[in-house]
Amino acid sequence: ACEALQQGYTVAVINRSTLQLEVRDTYKPGSTDSELDIIERYCQPDVICLDDLGVDREVAGQSTEAARCVLYEVINRRHDNNQILHITSNMPPEELKNKYDPRIHRRIVDEMCKVVVLKTQI
């Protein structure tokens, strides 16, 4: 992300759970943001870094389905516009496949991203 900024690219960094909270906040009375606003916010930058993919939280009993729909739209639009997407996750690609809609998994693993597995010893 820092290198992209130095090269003049616009960059956004978002944590998966923060994205989910942003979507939840669109349903609050008086909210000025819509789901579409969030989608557009994360489709504008040249580069987006999505941290902690796979971390979904049940917030006050609310479903994560709306946040997953927004996530798909961001990923799909970035795919269609050939925009850069960096993703970090503690989950291997196989687990992401079980967790998300097959379209999300296919876009990420098969079409957009190079999967790099980092192994550490504790």
MDTraj code that builds the backbone (N, CA, C; nanometers):
import mdtraj as md
import numpy as np

residues = "ALA CYS GLU ALA LEU GLN GLN GLY TYR THR VAL ALA VAL ILE ASN ARG SER THR LEU GLN LEU GLU VAL ARG ASP THR TYR LYS PRO GLY SER THR ASP SER GLU LEU ASP ILE ILE GLU ARG TYR CYS GLN PRO ASP VAL ILE CYS LEU ASP ASP LEU GLY VAL ASP ARG GLU VAL ALA GLY GLN SER THR GLU ALA ALA ARG CYS VAL LEU TYR GLU VAL ILE ASN ARG ARG HIS ASP ASN ASN GLN ILE LEU HIS ILE THR SER ASN MET PRO PRO GLU GLU LEU LYS ASN LYS TYR ASP PRO ARG ILE HIS ARG ARG ILE VAL ASP GLU MET CYS LYS VAL VAL VAL LEU LYS THR GLN ILE".split()
xyz = np.array([
    [0.0832, -0.1191, 0.0000],
    [0.0000, 0.0000, 0.0000],
    [0.0879, 0.1259, 0.0000],
    [0.1918, 0.1243, 0.0808],
    [0.2808, 0.2415, 0.0871],
    [0.3489, 0.2655, -0.0473],
    [0.3932, 0.1592, -0.1109],
    [0.4590, 0.1722, -0.2408],
    [0.3615, 0.2270, -0.3449],
    [0.2384, 0.1804, -0.3415],
    [0.1373, 0.2301, -0.4360],
    [0.1129, 0.3791, -0.4151],
    [0.1080, 0.4216, -0.2892],
    [0.0903, 0.5639, -0.2593],
    [0.2069, 0.6460, -0.3123],
    [0.3277, 0.5956, -0.2923],
    [0.4473, 0.6658, -0.3399],
    [0.4490, 0.6775, -0.4922],
    [0.3849, 0.5836, -0.5586],
    [0.3791, 0.5866, -0.7044],
    [0.2608, 0.6695, -0.7552],
    [0.1864, 0.7296, -0.6639],
    [0.0777, 0.8177, -0.7033],
    [-0.0590, 0.7537, -0.7144],
    [-0.0701, 0.6282, -0.6754],
    [-0.2004, 0.5613, -0.6773],
    [-0.2827, 0.6024, -0.5554],
    [-0.4144, 0.6014, -0.5707],
    [-0.5009, 0.6199, -0.4542],
    [-0.5218, 0.4828, -0.3908],
    [-0.5214, 0.4793, -0.2577],
    [-0.5269, 0.3533, -0.1842],
    [-0.6280, 0.3642, -0.0713],
    [-0.7058, 0.2575, -0.0513],
    [-0.7937, 0.2473, 0.0653],
    [-0.7616, 0.1169, 0.1366],
    [-0.7572, 0.1229, 0.2682],
    [-0.7350, 0.0041, 0.3494],
    [-0.8588, -0.0128, 0.4359],
    [-0.9166, -0.1333, 0.4318],
    [-1.0377, -0.1586, 0.5097],
    [-1.0285, -0.2965, 0.5733],
    [-1.0680, -0.3031, 0.6959],
    [-1.0762, -0.4290, 0.7680],
    [-1.2137, -0.4894, 0.7406],
    [-1.2221, -0.6188, 0.7224],
    [-1.3482, -0.6863, 0.6894],
    [-1.4564, -0.6575, 0.7935],
    [-1.4220, -0.6619, 0.9202],
    [-1.5237, -0.6373, 1.0229],
    [-1.5664, -0.4907, 1.0240],
    [-1.4766, -0.3996, 0.9883],
    [-1.5132, -0.2582, 0.9788],
    [-1.6109, -0.2372, 0.8632],
    [-1.5870, -0.3045, 0.7526],
    [-1.6803, -0.2977, 0.6398],
    [-1.8186, -0.3442, 0.6833],
    [-1.8220, -0.4514, 0.7583],
    [-1.9492, -0.5034, 0.8072],
    [-2.0191, -0.4014, 0.8967],
    [-1.9440, -0.3351, 0.9840],
    [-2.0037, -0.2334, 1.0710],
    [-2.0527, -0.1136, 0.9908],
    [-1.9782, -0.0758, 0.8862],
    [-2.0230, 0.0353, 0.8014],
    [-2.1565, 0.0018, 0.7356],
    [-2.1705, -0.1197, 0.6885],
    [-2.2970, -0.1617, 0.6272],
    [-2.4088, -0.1587, 0.7313],
    [-2.3820, -0.2096, 0.8493],
    [-2.4831, -0.2095, 0.9552],
    [-2.5292, -0.0677, 0.9858],
    [-2.4364, 0.0262, 0.9863],
    [-2.4713, 0.1646, 1.0191],
    [-2.5616, 0.2297, 0.9162],
    [-2.5651, 0.1768, 0.7942],
    [-2.6532, 0.2355, 0.6923],
    [-2.7996, 0.2163, 0.7285],
    [-2.8287, 0.1220, 0.8174],
    [-2.9671, 0.0938, 0.8564],
    [-3.0122, 0.1749, 0.9774],
    [-2.9211, 0.2512, 1.0352],
    [-2.9575, 0.3333, 1.1509],
    [-3.0409, 0.4523, 1.1061],
    [-3.1392, 0.4899, 1.1867],
    [-3.2183, 0.6089, 1.1525],
    [-3.1269, 0.7306, 1.1383],
    [-3.1489, 0.8080, 1.0354],
    [-3.0698, 0.9289, 1.0137],
    [-2.9380, 0.9068, 0.9427],
    [-2.9080, 0.7824, 0.9054],
    [-2.7830, 0.7552, 0.8346],
    [-2.7830, 0.8273, 0.7006],
    [-2.6700, 0.8858, 0.6669],
    [-2.6582, 0.9545, 0.5385],
    [-2.5914, 0.8664, 0.4332],
    [-2.5397, 0.7506, 0.4748],
    [-2.4768, 0.6572, 0.3815],
    [-2.5736, 0.5445, 0.3459],
    [-2.5635, 0.4978, 0.2232],
    [-2.6374, 0.3796, 0.1801],
    [-2.5361, 0.2696, 0.1491],
    [-2.5850, 0.1490, 0.1259],
    [-2.4953, 0.0415, 0.0860],
    [-2.4226, 0.0793, -0.0430],
    [-2.4930, 0.1436, -0.1342],
    [-2.4316, 0.1858, -0.2605],
    [-2.3178, 0.2852, -0.2369],
    [-2.3340, 0.3750, -0.1390],
    [-2.2263, 0.4691, -0.1051],
    [-2.1006, 0.3944, -0.0615],
    [-2.1197, 0.2905, 0.0173],
    [-2.0053, 0.2121, 0.0656],
    [-1.9390, 0.1394, -0.0511],
    [-2.0205, 0.0805, -0.1374],
    [-1.9665, 0.0111, -0.2542],
    [-1.8830, 0.1080, -0.3379],
    [-1.9383, 0.2240, -0.3656],
    [-1.8670, 0.3220, -0.4475],
    [-1.7406, 0.3727, -0.3785],
    [-1.7446, 0.3881, -0.2467],
    [-1.6277, 0.4343, -0.1711],
    [-1.5096, 0.3402, -0.1901],
    [-1.5362, 0.2093, -0.1951],
    [-1.4279, 0.1126, -0.2064],
    [-1.4026, 0.0672, -0.3498],
    [-1.4746, 0.1264, -0.4442],
    [-1.4455, 0.1001, -0.5853],
    [-1.3706, 0.2160, -0.6486],
    [-1.3661, 0.3296, -0.5825],
    [-1.2992, 0.4479, -0.6366],
    [-1.1471, 0.4388, -0.6348],
    [-1.0843, 0.3967, -0.5245],
    [-0.9374, 0.3977, -0.5212],
    [-0.8758, 0.3031, -0.6238],
    [-0.7542, 0.3355, -0.6658],
    [-0.6821, 0.2486, -0.7589],
    [-0.6513, 0.1132, -0.6948],
    [-0.6193, 0.1165, -0.5662],
    [-0.5802, -0.0033, -0.4922],
    [-0.6627, -0.0102, -0.3644],
    [-0.7127, -0.1288, -0.3338],
    [-0.7791, -0.1484, -0.2046],
    [-0.7139, -0.2668, -0.1346],
    [-0.6924, -0.2516, -0.0054],
    [-0.6384, -0.3586, 0.0782],
    [-0.7488, -0.4018, 0.1728],
    [-0.7957, -0.5239, 0.1571],
    [-0.9025, -0.5798, 0.2396],
    [-0.8395, -0.6742, 0.3393],
    [-0.8414, -0.6359, 0.4645],
    [-0.7752, -0.7101, 0.5712],
    [-0.8739, -0.8017, 0.6425],
    [-0.8280, -0.9183, 0.6803],
    [-0.9046, -1.0132, 0.7614],
    [-1.0279, -1.0689, 0.6925],
    [-1.0174, -1.0984, 0.5642],
    [-1.1291, -1.1636, 0.4971],
    [-1.1565, -1.2958, 0.5673],
    [-1.2811, -1.3222, 0.5922],
    [-1.3197, -1.4432, 0.6652],
    [-1.3672, -1.4122, 0.8049],
    [-1.3396, -1.2902, 0.8523],
    [-1.3849, -1.2501, 0.9852],
    [-1.5223, -1.1854, 0.9696],
    [-1.6240, -1.2611, 1.0018],
    [-1.7608, -1.2101, 0.9994],
    [-1.8130, -1.2154, 1.1413],
    [-1.8755, -1.1077, 1.1820],
    [-1.9260, -1.1010, 1.3197],
    [-2.0765, -1.0880, 1.3172],
    [-2.1403, -1.1594, 1.4063],
    [-2.2825, -1.1357, 1.4281],
    [-2.2901, -1.0158, 1.5207],
    [-2.3486, -0.9091, 1.4724],
    [-2.3543, -0.7853, 1.5484],
    [-2.4967, -0.7628, 1.5955],
    [-2.5162, -0.7666, 1.7252],
    [-2.6476, -0.7440, 1.7843],
    [-2.7538, -0.8301, 1.7164],
    [-2.7182, -0.9564, 1.6865],
    [-2.8130, -1.0485, 1.6282],
    [-2.8434, -1.0240, 1.4817],
    [-2.7764, -0.9274, 1.4193],
    [-2.8035, -0.8978, 1.2792],
    [-2.7261, -0.9939, 1.1895],
    [-2.7867, -1.0278, 1.0797],
    [-2.7238, -1.1157, 0.9827],
    [-2.6080, -1.0445, 0.9142],
    [-2.5139, -1.1220, 0.8688],
    [-2.4020, -1.0661, 0.7934],
    [-2.4318, -1.0659, 0.6440],
    [-2.5528, -1.1063, 0.6061],
    [-2.5853, -1.1195, 0.4634],
    [-2.5713, -0.9880, 0.3874],
    [-2.6168, -0.8778, 0.4453],
    [-2.6051, -0.7484, 0.3764],
    [-2.4584, -0.7134, 0.3545],
    [-2.3758, -0.7377, 0.4541],
    [-2.2324, -0.7088, 0.4410],
    [-2.1690, -0.7994, 0.3358],
    [-2.2131, -0.9228, 0.3269],
    [-2.1599, -1.0134, 0.2249],
    [-2.1991, -0.9671, 0.0848],
    [-2.3193, -0.9152, 0.0719],
    [-2.3632, -0.8628, -0.0585],
    [-2.2780, -0.7430, -0.0993],
    [-2.2501, -0.6542, -0.0042],
    [-2.1650, -0.5383, -0.0327],
    [-2.0245, -0.5859, -0.0680],
    [-1.9722, -0.6815, 0.0075],
    [-1.8401, -0.7375, -0.0213],
    [-1.8357, -0.7924, -0.1637],
    [-1.9366, -0.8693, -0.2022],
    [-1.9396, -0.9235, -0.3382],
    [-1.9406, -0.8118, -0.4413],
    [-2.0229, -0.7104, -0.4201],
    [-2.0315, -0.6010, -0.5173],
    [-1.8977, -0.5292, -0.5325],
    [-1.8296, -0.5048, -0.4207],
    [-1.6980, -0.4384, -0.4274],
    [-1.5997, -0.5263, -0.5056],
    [-1.5924, -0.6538, -0.4696],
    [-1.4995, -0.7448, -0.5370],
    [-1.5350, -0.7577, -0.6849],
    [-1.6631, -0.7747, -0.7149],
    [-1.7050, -0.7933, -0.8534],
    [-1.6782, -0.6685, -0.9387],
    [-1.7094, -0.5516, -0.8854],
    [-1.6853, -0.4284, -0.9618],
    [-1.5365, -0.4054, -0.9847],
    [-1.4566, -0.4331, -0.8808],
    [-1.3125, -0.4171, -0.8972],
    [-1.2613, -0.5165, -1.0014],
    [-1.3144, -0.6367, -1.0012],
    [-1.2796, -0.7368, -1.1019],
    [-1.3150, -0.6866, -1.2411],
    [-1.4383, -0.6417, -1.2579],
    [-1.4852, -0.5976, -1.3893],
    [-1.4078, -0.4767, -1.4412],
    [-1.3572, -0.3933, -1.3501],
    [-1.2814, -0.2736, -1.3882],
    [-1.1304, -0.2959, -1.3853],
    [-1.0898, -0.4220, -1.3616],
    [-0.9482, -0.4581, -1.3591],
    [-0.8699, -0.3731, -1.2587],
    [-0.9269, -0.3560, -1.1398],
    [-0.8626, -0.2772, -1.0345],
    [-0.7892, -0.3693, -0.9370],
    [-0.6864, -0.3147, -0.8755],
    [-0.6020, -0.3922, -0.7845],
    [-0.6738, -0.4157, -0.6522],
    [-0.6634, -0.5399, -0.6051],
    [-0.7230, -0.5802, -0.4779],
    [-0.6221, -0.6674, -0.4031],
    [-0.5824, -0.6213, -0.2846],
    [-0.4970, -0.7009, -0.1963],
    [-0.5859, -0.7527, -0.0838],
    [-0.5701, -0.8790, -0.0499],
    [-0.6517, -0.9398, 0.0552],
    [-0.5603, -1.0120, 0.1522],
    [-0.5893, -0.9977, 0.2809],
    [-0.5237, -1.0808, 0.3812],
    [-0.6313, -1.1622, 0.4521],
    [-0.5930, -1.2818, 0.4938],
    [-0.6859, -1.3686, 0.5652],
    [-0.6066, -1.4718, 0.6435],
    [-0.6603, -1.5107, 0.7561],
    [-0.6013, -1.6210, 0.8318],
    [-0.6586, -1.7546, 0.7859],
    [-0.7521, -1.7498, 0.6919],
    [-0.8176, -1.8708, 0.6434],
    [-0.7551, -1.9138, 0.5110],
    [-0.7319, -2.0439, 0.4950],
    [-0.6843, -2.0916, 0.3648],
    [-0.7963, -2.0790, 0.2615],
    [-0.7598, -2.0730, 0.1328],
    [-0.8605, -2.0563, 0.0273],
    [-0.9745, -2.1579, 0.0342],
    [-0.9449, -2.2813, 0.0739],
    [-1.0494, -2.3841, 0.0807],
    [-1.1567, -2.3471, 0.1827],
    [-1.1159, -2.2891, 0.2955],
    [-1.2133, -2.2487, 0.3970],
    [-1.2942, -2.1284, 0.3508],
    [-1.2314, -2.0367, 0.2786],
    [-1.3057, -1.9231, 0.2243],
    [-1.4131, -1.9712, 0.1280],
    [-1.3823, -2.0774, 0.0543],
    [-1.4793, -2.1336, -0.0399],
    [-1.6046, -2.1808, 0.0331],
    [-1.5859, -2.2378, 0.1512],
    [-1.6995, -2.2855, 0.2296],
    [-1.7736, -2.1726, 0.3001],
    [-1.7069, -2.0623, 0.3223],
    [-1.7644, -1.9531, 0.3993],
    [-1.8436, -1.8547, 0.3139],
    [-1.8004, -1.8342, 0.1907],
    [-1.8617, -1.7333, 0.1050],
    [-1.9277, -1.7947, -0.0167],
    [-2.0103, -1.7143, -0.0775],
    [-2.0744, -1.7485, -0.2039],
    [-1.9657, -1.7926, -0.3024],
    [-1.9916, -1.8952, -0.3811],
    [-1.8904, -1.9411, -0.4772],
    [-1.8412, -1.8310, -0.5715],
    [-1.9271, -1.7327, -0.5998],
    [-1.8850, -1.6235, -0.6883],
    [-1.7720, -1.5437, -0.6259],
    [-1.7798, -1.5172, -0.4943],
    [-1.6740, -1.4430, -0.4259],
    [-1.5443, -1.5231, -0.4308],
    [-1.5538, -1.6495, -0.3969],
    [-1.4347, -1.7347, -0.3960],
    [-1.3728, -1.7418, -0.5345],
    [-1.4525, -1.7606, -0.6371],
    [-1.4016, -1.7714, -0.7739],
    [-1.3314, -1.6427, -0.8170],
    [-1.3931, -1.5290, -0.7868],
    [-1.3313, -1.4008, -0.8233],
    [-1.1946, -1.3874, -0.7561],
    [-1.1903, -1.4181, -0.6274],
    [-1.0670, -1.3983, -0.5508],
    [-0.9601, -1.4990, -0.5908],
    [-0.9897, -1.6263, -0.5786],
    [-0.8876, -1.7306, -0.5919],
    [-0.8538, -1.7613, -0.7374],
    [-0.9540, -1.7665, -0.8229],
    [-0.9297, -1.8088, -0.9607],
    [-0.9018, -1.6941, -1.0573],
    [-0.9538, -1.5744, -1.0282],
    [-0.9502, -1.4701, -1.1291],
    [-0.8704, -1.3447, -1.0933],
    [-0.8646, -1.3078, -0.9660],
    [-0.8075, -1.1776, -0.9317],
    [-0.6760, -1.1824, -0.8565],
    [-0.6608, -1.2784, -0.7697],
    [-0.5502, -1.2737, -0.6741],
    [-0.4535, -1.3896, -0.6923],
    [-0.3308, -1.3610, -0.6610],
    [-0.2301, -1.4652, -0.6503],
    [-0.2260, -1.5033, -0.5023],
    [-0.2522, -1.6284, -0.4728],
    [-0.2555, -1.6738, -0.3341],
    [-0.1130, -1.6996, -0.2872],
    [-0.0769, -1.6371, -0.1762],
    [0.0541, -1.6562, -0.1144],
    [0.0290, -1.7039, 0.0278],
    [0.0765, -1.8223, 0.0595],
    [0.0585, -1.8782, 0.1929],
    [0.1848, -1.8517, 0.2732],
    [0.1671, -1.7845, 0.3860],
    [0.2798, -1.7567, 0.4755],
    [0.2715, -1.8536, 0.5924],
    [0.3776, -1.9246, 0.6156],
    [0.3811, -2.0212, 0.7253],
    [0.4737, -1.9680, 0.8326],
    [0.4261, -1.9719, 0.9552],
    [0.5079, -1.9271, 1.0680],
    [0.5174, -2.0379, 1.1707],
    [0.6208, -2.0337, 1.2473],
    [0.6367, -2.1286, 1.3568],
    [0.6193, -2.0542, 1.4876],
    [0.5462, -2.1163, 1.5764],
    [0.5244, -2.0534, 1.7080],
    [0.5995, -2.1308, 1.8128],
])
top = md.Topology()
chain = top.add_chain()
for i, resn in enumerate(residues, 1):
    res = top.add_residue(resn, chain, resSeq=i)
    for name in ("N", "CA", "C"):
        top.add_atom(name, md.element.get_by_symbol(name[0]), res)
traj = md.Trajectory(xyz[None], top)
